[in-house]
Amino acid sequence: MTDLRHPAIVRFDPPASEPALDRPRPDRLEQGDPLRRTWSLYEAPQGDLSAGIWACEVGRWRIAFPPGKDEYFHLLEGRVRLHDTQGAWTEFGPGEGGVIPGGFEGAFEVVEAVRKHFVVVDRGQ
């Protein structure tokens, strides 16, 4: 158990543990059936912040972020596009990052197999 009086720094070294595996829900799939790997490296004791490494195969699925849940990400490798519901999209490649704000709806497309750092803040609104 973490001693909250003396919290430890968390490094984002390549994880030695096995990732959690999943795929997008079938009702959200638009292209492919990509395998996603998630290494959770940090969970705040209050449950409102999580961080880790995420990797995914090529594919596309619909996403809907609830209000109050934001994600910052930084791509280590690969290429992704975030599509909004009006048809516009923003592309990210290695060394680039962005924020998916609470309330965002659209599609997440992995154009080239991706690996990224992520930080999710969930204010539960």
Protein Blocks (a to p, Z undefined) as FASTA:
>chain_A
ZZfklccdddfbdcfbdcddddddfklpfghjiddddddfbdcfklpaccddddddeddd
dddddehiacddddfbdcdddddfkopacdddehiacdddehiacddddfbdcddddddd
dehZZ
